[in-house]
Amino acid sequence: MKTIQTILSFAAVGLLSSSSFANTFTLVSLSGDTADTNPEQTYESFSLPEINESGQVAFGARFENPELNQAFQNDLLPLFAESCYKCHGDGGPRLNNIDLRPILTAQDLLARPNGLTAIRNRINNNSMPPNSEPSLDPETKAQAVATLNLLIEVANQSNTHLDAALQFDNGQLITLAAKGETATVNGQAGEIESIRSVSATESNNVALIATLAESHPLDGIDLLLSANANSQELQLHTHESTAPLIDFSGTRDNSRRHQILGTPQSVPANAFSFWSRLRTGQTPDESGLWIVDLDSISAPLNGQRLVAIGGSTANGGALTLEAPVASSFNATLAGAFTASLEDGDENSFNNDIAIWSVDSSSNATLIAKTGDTAPDSSDTFLSFGKPAVDSDGDVYFWSNLLTENEAEGLYQFSDGSLATLASTTQAIDVFGTPRTYSEFLDPVVNGAGDLAVLATEALGDLQTILHRDSSGVWSIVAQTDMQAPGAQSGVTFNILSSPHLNGNGQVAFQASLSGSGDSISDTTDTGAWATDSNGFLALVARAGDTIEVRPSFPATIKSATISGFNTANQIALNYSFTNGASAIAIVGLADILPPSIAEQPASETSYDGETVILSVEAEGQGPFEYQWKKDGIDLEGATNSAYTIDNASSDNDGDYTVVVSSTSGSVTSAVAALSIEFLPSAPVFVDHPLGDIALLGTQAFLDTRAVSTSAVSYQWFFEGNALPGETNDTLTINPARAENEGTYHVVATSAGGTATSAESEVLVTDKRLINVAARSRVGSGANVLIAGFVVIGPEPKQILIRGLGPGLPEGLDRLSNPRLEIYNSSGEMIHFNNSWGENENPGAITQASLETGAGGGKPLEPGDTALLVELEQGLYTAIVRSEDDTSGIALVEAFEVGENLTRLVNVSSRAFVGVGDEVVIPGFIAQGDLPTRVLIRAIGPGLIKQDVAGVLEFPEITVYDFFGEVIAQNDGWGNLWNPETINEASALVGAQPIDEGSEDAALILDLEPGLYTVKVSGENQTSGVALVEVFAIP
């Protein structure tokens, strides 16, 4: 079944934090996305993608397994908590044997397959729980063992296990095959049971290995298939019950079958190769290498061609092969392979190895075998690496030699002749310098004969990525200790990966970094780089960088793995992010441009003795080097983005420029003319006052500076009127009130005269939270309703606090007899009330309710509670409990009364979260003339360390606006794109950080002034105690 899903593709600045050149970022698929074939399935992870010259991407995906997580939560976690932790938890006698403390999720157990088996065995043989504990009842034991068996099955799946084969083509994500979906194979429909491998071709065909469920005649065996979006049928090429091709004439051997089908390997054509081990009956037999040409599919061969097979000679050779080892092919399906040779004994570890080239008809030419003398040497070949082939059929390979110093070399076989390209004893010319390399890995080659290889330079033991163009010119692409482009100066490459090479001769690779680090990169970061069409090395992605994965959804990169690079400068990558998500994406590599000047140095007139700072801001891929010049001459030591002149004089007069350089070129700034004048007699402002924005009740600040030959005094003015006593070069307004908002200036006076500054504006804003409320069920013990709030400001604040039960709407299970208690930050109860009418000031409470709009103007019922109190700055807690140990739903509210500079901010509520009407519903009002940034948190698991029992395990936040529309949701702070901002905001407001990996929920929102409601509930109708908090972020 083929399904097509349109993908939102967009061009974005792919490296927001470290580079301003615009690579294009196209999201292909993201974990958490819904599978289009089944809306109940979501993607969990992906295989490495492969990209062809048309930009089509093929890859596999795994589905999330919510049933597994649910089974763990329902069947194993309670068992662990009730019994197993006593032996295998803190202080347990068997902690060193099996430590269950880190086991909090199903994924934690999957990472410990040996521990899974040990736990299952102990439960099966009744040694868990121990004899001192009650035995498990049969049903609990059976459920626990079944869950452990399921976990063991998943843990034992190989890394190649997949649930879907996907192709991305021209902005569309196409599902070619998926677990549980119907597919037609060999003319009959069947259900896909599993998928093992997915490989691209140079057309819209994709190769894969899959198994079918029992309803199909070919069920339960590996099938080698190809698929494309234009056909509803999966093309079958071979399977485990097929007689294999065993010679070069197309003969099948009916006495043998494929036993293990290897992963199909991409080739630069509409074709793929595959390896297989054969069997005779059930006895393992020889292995072989085949090509499947999808342009030549016809019965009975279905496009198959034998390349090499154990127990036979190569086509046209005399040596008997034991088994093919490695291979490579070009666009004409000519290629090369290595194979071990039969030697007549049972020990295959000492067999000789040989390497052959083959033409498009599998005619083979022996290149060399172990024991042959290497060219330009008296030493013999000891082993061979994976070969690479260009469009002419020339073969390139690595070999080590039989010498005392373990010599190695790179070799080229062309027109029947074998030549040395580089070796341990043969230096190569790199940038005019002879360089010798002690180690080489397998080279990669494109059709034109360009080559790239990871080598180790003998001098300094430096890892190096070398490039050799088709004319034989060597160059260094990257090297250990080389400055990493796109990183701060001093951050260098450390460990390099093997390179990728596209058809243009451009190189892409990954590397770890070392050095001083910067605000984005530390010394353990990794990244991906590639050479652009001009040969400049460009940063593609780096751990710590933040990218727009989708519009308005930024994510921070944890790692980025390159797995393909085509001639259109498209790089296929598998990303993982710090929030746990993963993605497949295509980065379109843009050419690196020389630096440009984002902000030119400004011309300036200053005065004797002043400090002058000239600065420039460059953009492009750094790091940048700077050289300041005066009147065209280099200034010694002036090599930073800013040039400072202390105690300036007329000697510093002149025209200043700065040259900004990077690896991709340089640019010279505009001229900044500097003139240093004698101090004036009348004052002249060198720093005019700037405006300020202050929160109501906080501090606003203005400053200025003027120079003169004599002492300068100041007088500040507000709206044209002198401010008495404000005669310094600074003006502090504390506390800032609404009447302080307006226009300010300052007059400077000296013996030589006066001067008036430019005007500046002060804005005073009331950006805050007011009138907070929380509704929940009240029980006993921890299940009381606890609301916290903070009062800030220089004066006492009158606060109306109400605890409602009888006054709530009919239809709710209302708390009939609430009691309201107020505690200070020391935990002392400072006020309480059992009925609002018993207060000394019930009339004032009624009037305050009307003034604040509490309850929509509805009067309090006799059984409701309320307090009208004056509170100093500090943290307060309001508790609503049951006076008679009954339970029911209650509401606690806090309102500001009157207008002064003291404010009510930062709301919290701890209560029992139930289902239906018994969820926790805090409300608040964001007030002011600017948007308010708020942090909303629902803490459930985080209360365990505070010894709170019966916590809500999976809290979920839903935020509603005044009209009842949902504006935000979260069911786990770790699911956010940028979870690190939650604890950063928590630190700003003085809240405890949320534990990493916890299921607590949190959100950061920018809210326009208005009324908002937060509903906190438990996922899947669960219940428990939770702490709900709303903070205004400064």
Buried (B, 14 or more C-beta within 10 A) or exposed (E): BBBEBEBEBEEBBBBBBBBBBBBBBBBBBBBBBEBBBBEEBBBBBBBBBBBBBBBBBBBBBBBBBEEBEEBBBEBBBEBBEBBBBBBBBEEBEBBEEBBBEEBBBBBBBBEBBEBBBBBBEBBEEEEBBBEEEEEBEEEBBEBBBEBBEBBBEBBEEEEEBBBBBBBBBEEEBBBBBBBBBBBBBBEEBBBBBBBBBBBBBBBBBBBBBBBBBEEBEBBEBBBBBBBBBEBEBBBBBBBBEBBBBBEBEEEBBEEBBBBEBBBBBBBBBBBBBBBBBBBEEEEEBBBBBBBBBBEBBEEEBBBBBBBBBBBBEBBBBEBBBBBBBBBBBBBBBBBBBBBBBBEEEEEEEEBBBBBBBBBBEBBBBBBBBBEBEBBBBEBBBBBBBBBBBBBBBBBBBBBBBBBEEEBBBBBBBBEEEBEBBBBBBBBBEBEEEEBBBBBBBBBBBBBBBBBBBBBBBBEEEBBBBBBBEBEEEBBBBBBBEBBBBBBBBEBBBBEBBBBBBBBBBBBBBBBBBBBEBBEBBBEEBBBBBBBBBEBBBBBBBBBBBBBBBBEEBBBBBBBBBBBBBBBBBBBBBBBBBBBBBBBBBBBBBBEBBBBEBEEBBEBBEBBBEBEBEBBBEBBBBBBBBBBBBBEEEEBEEBEBBBBEBEEBEEEBBBEBBBBBBBBBBEBEBEBBEBBBBEBBEBBBBBEBBEEBBBBBBBEBBBBBBBBBBEEBBBBBBBEEEEBEEBBBBBBEBEBBBEEBBEEBBBBBBBEBEBBEBEBBEBBBBBBBBBBBBBBBBBBEEBBBBBBBBBBBBEEBBBBBBBBBBBBBEEEBBBBBBBBBBBBBEEEEEEBEBBBBBEBEEBEBBBBBBEEBEBBEEEEBBEBBBBBBBEBEBEBBBBBBBBBEEBBBBBBBBBBBBEEBBBBBBBBBBBBBBBEEBBBBBBBBBBBBEBEBBBBBBBBBBBBBEEEBEBBBBBBBBBBBBEEEEEEBEBBBBBBBBBBEBBBBBBEEBEBBEBBEBBBBBBBBBEBEBEBBBBBBBBBEEBBBBBBBBBBBBE
